[in-house]
Amino acid sequence: MAVEKAYLEVLKGAGEGTKVEAHFNPQSLQITYRSSGPDGSQQTEKKAPTQGAAKQPTGNVTEISMDLLFDTTQTGKDVRDTTIKIADMLQAGIRSGQKSADVPQVRFHWGTFIFEGNVTSVSETIDFFSEQGVSLRSTVKLSMTEVKEQRGNPAAFVGSGGGRRRNRSFCQCWCVGWAERRCRILSRCQSERRC
C-alpha cells in the first residue's frame, strides 16, 4: 500500500489551483479550538478597575499548525523552489513582488483530515546545503485559521405567494463542513431549483 502524501492546494483567490505536496508527512498536527467574541468592558470606580459586561463568546475559531519537511538532496534542486509556493499561499504575489489584496483560501489534505482556511504564518528553517551552497533541506512551520463561508439569512425567502422558496445563497452555505455526499445532494437540489 502506497503512503498518501499530505498536500496544500489553493482553492480560491490568487494562485488558484496551485498544489504543493509535502516530501515527508508531518509527525503531528496541532489543532486549537477557541471561542471568539467582543471583550468585556472595563469600568473605573474610584480608581479601582471593575469588569463591566462579561466577555460574550459569539463564535469560535479553529486553527491548525504543523511542521512540513522538504528535502531535495537526491535531485540537487534548490528546495526553496518548492517552499516559496507555500509562502505565496500566505499572501499571493510574494514571488512576483506584486502582492495581491486577494488572500488565497487553502485546503490542507492528508488522508481523512481536511482543513480549509487561510495560511496565517509560515516560518522556514533551511538546515542542509550542498557544497555549492544550494539549499537542499527545509522545515516549514505552517499555521492556518479556518475560513467559514458566510451564511445566508434563513429568513430570507424569494418569490411571492404561497410558493416561497429559500434564497439560493442560503442553500449553498450548508455544504460547508459537511461530508462530500451531503454537498452533492444539496448541489443537485440547487440545480433543480428546490432551494
Secondary structure, DSSP 8 states (H G I E B T S, - for coil): ------EEEEEESTTTT-EEE-SB--S-EEEEEEEE-----EEEETTEEEE-S-----EEEEEEEEEEEEE-TTT---THHHHHHHHHHHSTTTTTT---SS--EEEEEETTEEEEEEEEEEEEEEEEE-TT--EEEEEEEEEEEE-------TT-EESSTT--EE-HHHHHHTTTTS-HHHHHHHHHHHHTT--
